[in-house]
Amino acid sequence: MVDNEEILAHDLRQKYAEIVGVHLEAVAMARISKNYPEYFDALENLSIVTEHKFTQKKRKYGEEILSDTEYYEQLLTSAINIINQYPNVYLGKTAQPGEVVKVKRALHKIEKFFYKVLDEAKVFGSKWDNDGL
């Protein structure tokens, strides 16, 4: 028999997945539209609802051994530095290809990190099969 606590836990997990989905859509839409301030804000908003999924376990990121929180902070600092270096690209006032790539890559790294953390936390489910994928 299913009790009320199990139903509530399921409902809360489902609601959380919906909230994360809305934030992931906002990130994707800003990325697709190349609106870098909106993209950055959407990533920051996503961090608010997902940061509790970061692990404090130390692991290798490139050449360094960091926790997810430390790595995220490093990605964020790097992105802010690049944005400050190329503010006109960030604001959409210029489209110098080399500069655009640097801004985009900095934001992409943050987004990819979130997907990795969410996948490891099984937010997307614990089983992937080939049916329909």
C-alpha atoms as a printed R data frame, in Angstrom:
    type eleno elety resid chain resno      x      y       z
1   ATOM     1    CA   MET     A     1  0.000  0.000   0.000
2   ATOM     2    CA   VAL     A     2  1.262  3.488  -0.871
3   ATOM     3    CA   ASP     A     3  1.216  5.945   1.987
4   ATOM     4    CA   ASN     A     4  0.820  9.717   1.885
5   ATOM     5    CA   GLU     A     5  4.540 10.312   2.472
6   ATOM     6    CA   GLU     A     6  5.441  8.301  -0.636
7   ATOM     7    CA   ILE     A     7  2.859 10.185  -2.688
8   ATOM     8    CA   LEU     A     8  4.163 13.523  -1.412
9   ATOM     9    CA   ALA     A     9  7.784 12.558  -2.115
10  ATOM    10    CA   HIS     A    10  6.855 11.524  -5.661
11  ATOM    11    CA   ASP     A    11  4.879 14.733  -6.194
12  ATOM    12    CA   LEU     A    12  7.784 16.851  -4.933
13  ATOM    13    CA   ARG     A    13 10.300 15.048  -7.163
14  ATOM    14    CA   GLN     A    14  7.994 15.570 -10.119
15  ATOM    15    CA   LYS     A    15  7.551 19.267  -9.278
16  ATOM    16    CA   TYR     A    16 11.324 19.664  -8.889
17  ATOM    17    CA   ALA     A    17 11.868 18.072 -12.298
18  ATOM    18    CA   GLU     A    18  9.372 20.530 -13.793
19  ATOM    19    CA   ILE     A    19 11.152 23.488 -12.178
20  ATOM    20    CA   VAL     A    20 14.543 22.297 -13.423
21  ATOM    21    CA   GLY     A    21 13.029 21.757 -16.881
22  ATOM    22    CA   VAL     A    22 11.714 25.319 -17.018
23  ATOM    23    CA   HIS     A    23 15.154 26.642 -16.091
24  ATOM    24    CA   LEU     A    24 16.891 24.414 -18.647
25  ATOM    25    CA   GLU     A    25 14.511 25.695 -21.325
26  ATOM    26    CA   ALA     A    26 15.302 29.299 -20.374
27  ATOM    27    CA   VAL     A    27 19.028 28.532 -20.668
28  ATOM    28    CA   ALA     A    28 18.545 26.896 -24.072
29  ATOM    29    CA   MET     A    29 16.378 29.702 -25.428
30  ATOM    30    CA   ALA     A    30 18.875 32.384 -24.361
31  ATOM    31    CA   ARG     A    31 21.756 30.367 -25.848
32  ATOM    32    CA   ILE     A    32 19.923 29.863 -29.134
33  ATOM    33    CA   SER     A    33 19.027 33.547 -29.386
34  ATOM    34    CA   LYS     A    34 22.654 34.511 -28.582
35  ATOM    35    CA   ASN     A    35 21.437 36.844 -25.836
36  ATOM    36    CA   TYR     A    36 24.461 36.534 -23.567
37  ATOM    37    CA   PRO     A    37 23.159 38.601 -20.608
38  ATOM    38    CA   GLU     A    38 19.963 36.527 -20.617
39  ATOM    39    CA   TYR     A    39 22.021 33.339 -21.017
40  ATOM    40    CA   PHE     A    40 24.204 34.249 -18.029
41  ATOM    41    CA   ASP     A    41 21.145 35.145 -15.918
42  ATOM    42    CA   ALA     A    42 19.434 31.885 -16.872
43  ATOM    43    CA   LEU     A    43 22.534 29.931 -15.822
44  ATOM    44    CA   GLU     A    44 22.627 31.797 -12.516
45  ATOM    45    CA   ASN     A    45 18.938 31.011 -11.974
46  ATOM    46    CA   LEU     A    46 19.596 27.368 -12.781
47  ATOM    47    CA   SER     A    47 22.337 27.347 -10.150
48  ATOM    48    CA   ILE     A    48 19.809 28.425  -7.514
49  ATOM    49    CA   VAL     A    49 17.639 25.352  -8.089
50  ATOM    50    CA   THR     A    50 20.444 22.853  -8.688
51  ATOM    51    CA   GLU     A    51 23.368 23.843  -6.485
52  ATOM    52    CA   HIS     A    52 22.254 21.424  -3.768
53  ATOM    53    CA   LYS     A    53 23.018 18.629  -6.264
54  ATOM    54    CA   PHE     A    54 26.705 19.589  -6.351
55  ATOM    55    CA   THR     A    55 28.897 17.057  -4.593
56  ATOM    56    CA   GLN     A    56 31.651 18.051  -2.221
57  ATOM    57    CA   LYS     A    57 33.577 14.941  -3.221
58  ATOM    58    CA   LYS     A    58 36.917 15.948  -4.696
59  ATOM    59    CA   ARG     A    59 37.502 14.901  -8.282
60  ATOM    60    CA   LYS     A    60 39.800 15.761 -11.116
61  ATOM    61    CA   TYR     A    61 38.776 18.674 -13.306
62  ATOM    62    CA   GLY     A    62 41.475 19.149 -15.886
63  ATOM    63    CA   GLU     A    63 44.695 19.297 -13.904
64  ATOM    64    CA   GLU     A    64 43.058 20.206 -10.581
65  ATOM    65    CA   ILE     A    65 41.328 18.264  -7.833
66  ATOM    66    CA   LEU     A    66 38.189 20.202  -6.853
67  ATOM    67    CA   SER     A    67 34.680 19.760  -5.500
68  ATOM    68    CA   ASP     A    68 31.761 20.612  -7.781
69  ATOM    69    CA   THR     A    69 31.237 23.840  -5.855
70  ATOM    70    CA   GLU     A    70 34.869 24.859  -6.266
71  ATOM    71    CA   TYR     A    71 34.791 23.986  -9.956
72  ATOM    72    CA   TYR     A    72 31.566 25.932 -10.518
73  ATOM    73    CA   GLU     A    73 33.069 28.964  -8.770
74  ATOM    74    CA   GLN     A    74 36.115 28.660 -11.023
75  ATOM    75    CA   LEU     A    75 33.922 28.485 -14.150
76  ATOM    76    CA   LEU     A    76 31.865 31.445 -12.969
77  ATOM    77    CA   THR     A    77 34.935 33.578 -12.215
78  ATOM    78    CA   SER     A    78 36.442 32.708 -15.589
79  ATOM    79    CA   ALA     A    79 33.205 33.600 -17.409
80  ATOM    80    CA   ILE     A    80 32.902 36.917 -15.571
81  ATOM    81    CA   ASN     A    81 36.513 37.764 -16.423
82  ATOM    82    CA   ILE     A    82 35.919 37.000 -20.099
83  ATOM    83    CA   ILE     A    83 32.641 38.951 -20.106
84  ATOM    84    CA   ASN     A    84 34.445 41.929 -18.550
85  ATOM    85    CA   GLN     A    85 37.173 41.599 -21.168
86  ATOM    86    CA   TYR     A    86 34.624 41.638 -24.027
87  ATOM    87    CA   PRO     A    87 31.640 43.657 -22.751
88  ATOM    88    CA   ASN     A    88 30.540 44.738 -26.232
89  ATOM    89    CA   VAL     A    89 30.246 41.124 -27.361
90  ATOM    90    CA   TYR     A    90 28.377 40.230 -24.168
91  ATOM    91    CA   LEU     A    91 25.936 43.096 -24.745
92  ATOM    92    CA   GLY     A    92 25.519 42.267 -28.439
93  ATOM    93    CA   LYS     A    93 27.074 45.522 -29.654
94  ATOM    94    CA   THR     A    94 29.790 43.805 -31.683
95  ATOM    95    CA   ALA     A    95 30.306 40.386 -33.208
96  ATOM    96    CA   GLN     A    96 34.059 39.959 -33.550
97  ATOM    97    CA   PRO     A    97 34.279 36.189 -34.255
98  ATOM    98    CA   GLY     A    98 37.249 35.422 -31.996
99  ATOM    99    CA   GLU     A    99 35.762 37.399 -29.123
100 ATOM   100    CA   VAL     A   100 32.310 35.882 -29.572
101 ATOM   101    CA   VAL     A   101 33.779 32.387 -29.367
102 ATOM   102    CA   LYS     A   102 35.483 33.195 -26.068
103 ATOM   103    CA   VAL     A   103 32.265 34.515 -24.489
104 ATOM   104    CA   LYS     A   104 30.186 31.625 -25.848
105 ATOM   105    CA   ARG     A   105 32.655 28.968 -24.695
106 ATOM   106    CA   ALA     A   106 32.820 30.409 -21.188
107 ATOM   107    CA   LEU     A   107 29.025 30.214 -20.894
108 ATOM   108    CA   HIS     A   108 28.875 26.800 -22.580
109 ATOM   109    CA   LYS     A   109 31.312 25.374 -20.033
110 ATOM   110    CA   ILE     A   110 28.971 26.399 -17.216
111 ATOM   111    CA   GLU     A   111 25.955 24.908 -18.974
112 ATOM   112    CA   LYS     A   112 27.768 21.631 -19.692
113 ATOM   113    CA   PHE     A   113 28.826 21.437 -16.050
114 ATOM   114    CA   PHE     A   114 25.192 21.716 -14.952
115 ATOM   115    CA   TYR     A   115 24.158 18.922 -17.322
116 ATOM   116    CA   LYS     A   116 26.933 16.713 -15.930
117 ATOM   117    CA   VAL     A   117 25.957 17.370 -12.310
118 ATOM   118    CA   LEU     A   118 22.248 16.850 -13.012
119 ATOM   119    CA   ASP     A   119 22.925 13.647 -14.924
120 ATOM   120    CA   GLU     A   120 25.117 12.279 -12.129
121 ATOM   121    CA   ALA     A   121 22.419 13.196  -9.583
122 ATOM   122    CA   LYS     A   122 19.949 11.210 -11.732
123 ATOM   123    CA   VAL     A   123 17.666 14.226 -12.192
124 ATOM   124    CA   PHE     A   124 17.039 12.994 -15.741
125 ATOM   125    CA   GLY     A   125 16.244  9.503 -14.470
126 ATOM   126    CA   SER     A   126 18.371  6.556 -13.490
127 ATOM   127    CA   LYS     A   127 17.880  4.409 -16.573
128 ATOM   128    CA   TRP     A   128 18.578  5.324 -20.152
129 ATOM   129    CA   ASP     A   129 17.573  2.864 -22.791
130 ATOM   130    CA   ASN     A   130 17.497  3.016 -26.537
131 ATOM   131    CA   ASP     A   131 13.717  2.992 -26.843
132 ATOM   132    CA   GLY     A   132 12.686  6.234 -28.444
133 ATOM   133    CA   LEU     A   133 16.052  7.913 -28.057
